[in-house]
Amino acid sequence: MPQPRQPFLHDLVTVFAAPTQVLSARDGAIDATAATGGTGPSAEGVLHADVRVLSRATVTVDGLPGEHIATRVSGREATFTWLLRHVGAGRGASPDPQVRLDRVRRVQPATIEERYELSSVLDVPVTVEVEVTLAADLAGVEGIKVGEPSVPRPFPVDPTGEGLVWGDDTSTATLSAPGAELSLTPGRTGATVRWRVTVPASGRAVVSWTLLLQDAGAAVVAAPPAPSIAYETLAPDADRRLRPWLERSLADLESLRMARPDATDDVFFAAGAPWYLTLFGRDSIWAARMLLPLDLGPARGTLRALAALQGTRTDDELAEQPGKIMHELRRSAFAMGTMSLPPLYYGTIDATPLWVCLLHDAWRAGLPEVEVAELLPHLERALSWLTTSFDADGDGFGEYLDVTGHGLANQGWKDSADSVRFADGTVAVGPVALCEVQGYAYEAATSGADLLDAYGRPGAERLRDWAGQLASRFRESFWCGTGEGRYPALALDGDKRRVDSLTSNIGHLLGTGLLDAEEERLVAERVASAALDSGLGLRTMAATDGGYSPLSYHCGSVWPHDTAIVVAGLVRAGLAGYADGLVEGLLRASVAFEARLPELWSGEGEPVPYPASCRPQAWSAAAAVVVARALAEGQPLLSRG
């Protein structure tokens, strides 16, 4: 029997306002049973708080779906235009379309509205039957992600008047359809919403339905409304491609704003739609860091939200340790194949030092002193973790190893099971010490020391000594090659061998302080080389390596946030000239992907999508700010002053 496969996303239209999202086909139809690229069930549906509350919403007019000709998406609204050539056929001599349907979808947190706008140029009225067929499988996002078949649930109660209610123990959906006749199909697994509509001569008629959603089991909720983020200080006209990219990216980031139910003022960016619409330590931190030139709010909220969940005990099942910053937060356990993660999971090696770096950068950017002071106990606990548990085997480097057998095998940002490979393509065996993580740790130690000094706390010199020793060990242990051909290894494996593939990870070292000026120049030469620069962003692995695969998740694809981090690092290191090709590549990608950059794409240098890529993704959207800052000022985005 064929195994379920992850559904493709690249051709779907996503309209969302976290925690609510609608994924549909290009023509606007929603049908979770529709095959996507031969992969089996689709990801289409209305999802709220990681539950698919509608798995089907298809429309016919007089029994036929019409012919789709256009799709337009703007913010939280999409319009799908169909021609209805079967309506009014034979009336009039014109060969041109006479009747059309515009399906207008609007999404707000916990609310979906669909309007069906029928317009006619016929010189007589025309009466039609508009029918919407609904189904609800109440599938969890983890089942959708692995391609489990969609099985509609029976609607529990009959329609009442113009409304219908369904749900489960925690989720409730209430549909209202003014003027419609509602009925259930035999077996109650489908519902029909039907209007009899007369379109006036040369006129229009509109019918609509609204879906209101409630969920008592959500781990994260919509953030309170906030003003739009202003971006004119970034000189958005520095390149003609920049303004539309910035506008779309910031609009998506506004829709990704979320909070925990018990702390709605601590707003963070959810990682991305549709799979990661929740708090992710690493992703939320990076997105907030990238937005610092425009808005301190995401940094403040992210720091506080993560501090509230900071580890307090040692628990291998959760990968929790005292002082450690969490990886992800879900409403329930998340399973894929042999992997099974608890609802609150700490399996990340880099979120803790990155949290320290974000606090430092927010402080330098003007976070009020009293707010920084409130976070100092969490800072001290994070720094304690950094100088103790970070180094699991006592070799002086930070490494990770999943001891449960069902957690994340890799716990850096490249967290797929096969992402850490030698130059010949062999997969490394852990414990793994990633190169960029040592850079984050160095920066966290020195930045943390600055904060401790500024607030009269002890321990700063001990941290600086620790960082200096880390830099010396790194210089001795990580570098590969000789002379001008030298570069840092991707990692050390469990036997302390250099994992000698050439990867984008080395670019994350730039500007952290771990490397000296000559070492930074050598890294800059590498990230700007044709082996890593695809012309459409930075490859995750060099095209010359044995493990290179342009459509792999982490071994040759392009991730825009990864490219942006390296661009920012080059600017910080005073090597901005090496970033020109990477900046141009992201600008080209912004046009190719219609100003909404996906999570990743192929590393072959053409805009070939990675078909299961999330879109939008918070740190992909935030990459626009990095590029804008580089073009506008050439100043460091992530300050170390």
N, C-alpha and C positions, 0 to 999 in steps of 0.2 A: 504494500500500500504506500503511495507517495506520502512523504512527510510534509507537514505544513511548512510554508516558507514565509519569511517576513514580507508583508505587502509593500509594493512600490508606492512612493509618495510624489515623485517628481512631476507627474501630470495632474495631480489633484489641485483644486483651488481651496485654500485655507482662509477662512474668515473667522476671527477670534477676538475675544476679550477675556483673558484669563479670569476664572477657570473654565470658561465656556468656549468651545470651538466647534466649527462646522467644516468638515472635509467633504468635498463633492467632486464629481467628474467635471470636466471642463464645461459641459453644457448645463451644469447646476444640479443634475440628478444625483440623488443620494441612494445608494444601493450597496449594502455591505456584502451581498452575495455576488456582486459583479467581479469577474476576474481582472487582475491588474498585471499586465505583462506576463501572463502565464503563471503567476505565482499563487493563484488561488483566491481566497476571499480578500475583499478590499478593506482598506482602512476607512472608507467613507462612513459618515455618520455625524450625528450631533453628540458630542462628548461634553460632559460636565463633571468636573472633579474626578476625572479618570474613569468615568462610567459612561458607556454609550447608551444614551437614553432614547435615541432614535437611530435605528439601523436602516430604515428605508423612508424616503419621502420623494416619490416620483409623481410627475404631473402629466396628465393627458387632457387634451381638448377635443371633445367629440370622439373620444376613444383612441386618439393618436397623439404621440408626444411632440409633434412639430419638428422643425429642422433648425438646429442650432447654427447661428452665424457669428455671434460675438459674445465675449466675456469681458467685463470691465470691473476692476477691483479698486476701491478707494477707501483706505482706512478700514473701518469695521463694516463696510458695505460692499456687496457685489451685485452686479446686474448681469443676468444671462438672457440674451435675446434669441427668440425663436421666431421663425416664419411659420405661419399656419396656412399653407397653400391649399390644404384640403377644406378650409372653411370658406364658404362663399364661392367655391369653384363654379365657374360657368356664368357668374354674374359680372358682366362687363367684358369688354374686349381687350383690356390691357394685359400684357404678359407679365407685368410687374406684380410683386407681392401686394396683396390687398389687406391682409389681416396679420398682425404680429402679436406676440406675447413677450413682455419683459417680466422676468422673474427676479424680483428685487429682494435680496436677503440682507437683513441687518442683525448684528450681534452686539449685545451688551452683556456684562456679567449676569449670568442666570436668566437671560432673556433672549429669545430668538423671535424675529418677526419675518414673515415672508408675505410679500405683496405680489399679486398677479395682475399686471396692467395690460389689458387687452385694448388694442387700438385698431381702427379700421378706416380705410379710405373709400370704402364702398358707399354708394349713394342711397343705400337702403339699410335699415337696421338688420342685424344678424344675431340670432340667439344660439348660444352654445352651452355645452355642459363641461364645466371645469371640474376635474376629479383629481384628488391627491390621495395616493395610497401610502399608508404608514405601516411601519413595523418597528418593534423595539426588542432588542436582544439583551439589554442591560449587561453587556459584556464589559469586563474590566480591561483597562488599557494593556495590561500585560498579556492577556489572551489575544487581543487584537494584534499586538506587535509580533507575536510568533505565528500569526496566520491561522489561528483556530477558526473553524467554520462558524459562521453566524447562524444561530438557531433562535428564531423569534420566540419571545415569551408570550403566553396568552395575556390579553388585556383583562385585568381582573374584574372590572365593573363595566356595565353598559354605559354608553354615552348618555349624558343628561342635557337636554336642550341643545345648545351649540357648543358643548364642551366635552372633554374626555380627560380622565385622570388615570395614571398608572405609575408603577414604581416598585420598590422593594422595601426592605426594612429601614434603609437610610435615605434612599433617593425617591423624590416625588416629582413627576412631570404633569403639568396641567396645561392642556391645549384648549384654546378658545378660537372659534371660527364663526364670526358673526354672519348670519344669513345662510349658513350651510346646513346641509343634512348630513348627520354622522351615523355611521353604522359599522358593525364588526363583521368580519368575514367568518364563514363556517370554521369552527375550531378556535375562533377568537384570537388567532395569531396575527391578524391584520386588521387595520381600520381604514375606512374610506371617508373622505371629506368631499362633499359634492355640492357645487353651486350651479344653479341655472341662471345664466347671465345673458342679458341682452345688451349688445354693443350698439350704440346709436349710429346712424349714418354719419360718416366722417367724424366719428367721435371715439370716446374711450370709456371703459368701465373697469372698476378695480374691486377685487376681493382679496381677503387676507386672512391669515391665522397667526396667532401668537402662542409661544410656548414659554411658560414660566417654570423655573427649575429650583428645587430645594435639595440640599444634601446635608444630612446631619453627621456624616462620617468623613467629611473632607479634612485632610491634614493641613491644607493651605486654602486660603480664600482670596477673593478679589481685594485689592488694596483700595482705600478711600480715594475718591477723585482728587486729582492734582492738576495744576496748570501745565500746559504743554511746555516742553523743554525748549528754550530759546537757543538758537545756534548761530546767529548772525556774527558773533565774535570770531567764528571760525573761518570767515571769508569764504562762504560757500560758492562764490563765483570764481574762485581761483582756477577752477577747471569746469568746463561746461557739464561734465558728467557728475560733478560732485553734489550739486543741490538736490536733484531728484533722489539720489542715493541716500543723502542725509535725511531728507524729509520722510522717505519710506522707512528708513531704519529707526528713526526716533519715534515714528508712529507705532511701529511694531514694539519697540521697547516700552512705550506707554501701555500697550495692551498686555505686556508681560509682567506688569507690576502686580505683586502678590504679597501676602502677609500670612502669619499664623493666626488662627482664630482668636487666641488669647492675647495677641499683641499686634493689633491691626495698624498701629503707628510705625512698627518696625518693617518698613517696606523694602522688598528686594526684587530683583529680576528673576523670574522663573527661567529655567535653562532653555526651554524651547518647545515648540509644538510639532507633532502631537504627543510624543512619548515622554517628554521631560518637563511637563508643565507644573513644576514644583521647585522647592528649594534644593539646590545643589551647591555644596560648599565652594568648590573650585570655580565652577561656571559663574555663579552669582558674584563671587569676589572679582574675577577678571572683568566682568561686564561693568561692575561698579567702579573699578580702577580706571577703566577706559573712559567712563563718563565724568570723571572728576573735573576736567576743564569746564564742564557745563553745569554740573549739578552735584552738590554734596549730599543730597538726600539719599540716593541709592547706597552710597558708602555708609552713611550713618545707619540706615535700616539694616543693611546686610551685616555690618559688624555686630549690631545688637541682636539680630535674629540668630546668628551663629553662636554668639557668646551665650545665649540662653540655653543652647543645646550642647555646650562644650562638655567633653567627656569628664566623668567624675570617678570612674572605677575601671578596672580591667575586666573586660568581657570579650573573650575570643569570638564568640558567636556574632557579636555586633562589631567586632574589630575596634571596640572602644578602649581608650586609655585615658588616664587623668590628664586634662589639659588639651586633649586632641580635638580638632574641629571636624565636624561631621562631613560625610560625603553626600548623602541624599536622604530625603524624607518622603515617605509614601503613606497612603491610607492603609495599606496592608502589605504583606510580603510580596516581593516581585520575583517571579521565576521565569527563566529562559533556559531550556535545555537542562544541563547539569548545574546551572547556577541558580541559587536561591538566596535572595537578600532579605534581611528583616526590614520592617517598615522604617526604622531609624538605623542607618548604617554608617559606620565610620571608616570604611576601607579606602582611605586615601592617604598618600604619603606627603602630599604637597599643600593641602588646604590649610594646615596649621601655619606654616611659614608664610603663605600668601595672605592669611588673615592679619598677621603681624605687619606685613608690608602695606596692606590696605590701611590699617590704622595709622601707620606712620605717614603715608601719603595724604590721608584725610586731615591729619593734624597739620601738616605743612600747607595744605590747601585752605585751612581756615576753620576746621571743625572746632566749635567752641571748647575752651579749656575745661569747662565743667563736664562736658560730654566725654572728652578724652579721659578725664580723671575717673569717671564712672567705669570705664573699661580697663583701667590699669590692673585690677586683680586678675582679669581674664588674660591680659597681656602676660603677666608674670607666670600664670599657669601654662600658657602656650609656650613661653620661653623655657620653662622647666621641662616640658615635654620635648622640646627641640634638643636640649642638651643631655637628655637621658634616653627616653624611649625611641626617639628618632633613629638612633643607631642600635639596631636590634642585636647585632652580633659582635659589637665592640671593635670594629675595624676602623672607626672614625668617620664613616660615611652613613648617610641615611639610606635605609633600604626597606623593602617590604616583602612579606611572604604570607599568603593566605594559608592559615593553619587549619581551616575548617574543611577544605576540599570543595566547598560550594559557594565561596565568595569570589570576588574579582581576582583573577590570576595576576593581572597587572593593575597597579594602583597609582600610576601617574596619569597625566591627561590622555595619553595613548593607552587606553585601558582594555583593548581587545587582547584576546589570549595569545595571538601570534605577533604582536607589535614589536617585541624586542628581539631583533634578529642580528646575527653576525653578517659581515659583508658577503659571505657565501650563501646567505639565506637561512642558515641553521637557526632555529629558535633557541634563545637563551633559557637556561634553567636557573631559578632563583635560589636564594634571595637576590633580588635585583636592586642595584644602586644606580639610579638614573642620573645622568650628568646635570640636567637642568635643575633637578631637585637640590643638588648641592649648591647651585647658584642661588636658588630661592632661600636656602637655609643661611647662606652667608649674608645675603641682604637682610633677612629677618633679624639675624643676630646683631648686625651693626645698626640697623634701624631701631631695633628694640633697645639697644644700648643708648641711643640718642634720646629716646623717650624716657628711659629711666633717669638719665642725667637731668633732663628738662624738668622732671617732676620730683627730683630729690630722692629717688628710690635707689637702693643699693643694687650692685651686680653688673654694672655697665662694663667695667674693665674686664671682668671675667668673661663676659660675652664677646668682647673684642678679641681677647686672647683665643677664645674658642674658634672664632671666625678665622683668625690668622692661621691657626694650625690646620683648619679645614682647607684653606687655600693652598697651603704648602703640600698637604697630602694629595690634593686634587692634581696639582702640577706634577707630582711624582707618579701618580697612578693612572690618570685618565688619558694622557696624550698619546696619540698614534702617529706613526710616520716620522719623517725627518725633515729638517730644513723648512723650506717654504711649503712643503707638502704636509706639514703637521696639522692635526685637528683633534678635538676631543672625541673620545669614544662616546657612543650612545649611552653606555652603561658599563658597570662591572657585573659579571654574573655571580652565581653562588660560589664558584671557585676563584673568584677575584680576577678572572680573565677579562681583558678589554673586549667589549662587544663593539667591534670595529666598523660597523656600518656608518655611513655618512648620512646624517639625518638633520631635520630642522630643529631638533632639540637643542643643538649647540647654539643656535641663535638666541635662545632664551637666557644664555649666560651673559649676553651683552648688557652692559650697564648695571649689572648686579654688584660689581666690585670684586668678584671672585678672580677675574682675569686681569693681567696687567695690559698696558697699552699695546704692546706687540702681539700678545695673544689675541686681543680683541681684533686687531687688524687681520690676523690669519683667519679668524672665524668669519669676519666680514667678507674676505675673499671667497670663502667657501659658500656662504649663503647667497652670494651674488653670482655664483658660477652657473653655467648652463646645466650642470648636473642636478642642481637643486631649484633654480629659478625656472619655472615652466613657461614663463611668459604670461601666465594667467594666475600668478601666485606661487608661493613657495611649496615645493613638494615636501611631503613628510619624510620621504626617503629618496636618496639620490637615484637617478635613472641608471647609474652605472653599477648599482649594487645587485647582488644575486637575489635578494628578496623583493626587489622592486616590482610592484604591480600597480598600475595607475588607477585601477578601480578597486583597490583594496581599501579597507577602512583607515588604516594607519601606515601603510607601507608603500607610499608613492602618490597617494591622493593629495589634494590641496585643501587645507582648512583655512578659511580667511582669518579667524582669530589668531591662529598660529603665525600667519604672515604678518598680521598687525603687531603682535608682540615683538617680532623680530625687527620690524620697521621702527617701533618705539625704542628698542634697544640700540639700534644703530644710531639713532639721533642722540640718545643719551650718551653714547660712547664717543660722540663727535665724529661719527663716520657716516653722516647722512647721505653722502654721495653714493654709497653702496646700496641705498634703499630705493634709488630711482626706479629700477626695473620692477621691484616688488610693488611699489606704489602704482606704477602704470598697470601692472597686471591686475591689481584689485579694481582699479577704475574700469578696465576693460571688462572684467567679470561683472561689475555692477550693471553695465549695459546689457551684457549677454543674459543675465538672470533677472532682468526687468527691475533692477534696483532693490530686490529682496534676495540677498545672498543666502544660499542654503548653508547647512552645516558643513558640507564638503562637496567637492566635485573631483572629476578625474584629473590626474596629474599629467595628461598627455599634451597639454597646452591648448586644447580646444574646449569649448564650454559643453562638455559631455557630462550629464548629471550622474551623480551617485544616486541610484534610483530610490534607495531607502532613506535618503538624507532628510533630516528635519528642516523645515522651512516655514517660519523664521526660527532662528536660534539667537539667543540673547547676545552671546559674544561675537557672533557673525555680524549682527546689526551694529554692535558697538565698534566694530572695526572701522566703520565709516568715520567715526570721530577721530580715531588715530590717524587715518589718512588725511582728514581735513586739517588736523593740527600740524601734521608734518608739512603739508603744502602751505599753510598759512604762516607759520612761524619758524619751522625747523627747530622748535624747542622740545625738550624732553617732555613726554606725556607723563611718565612715571618718575616724579622728582626724587632725587637723592640729595638735594641741597640741605 
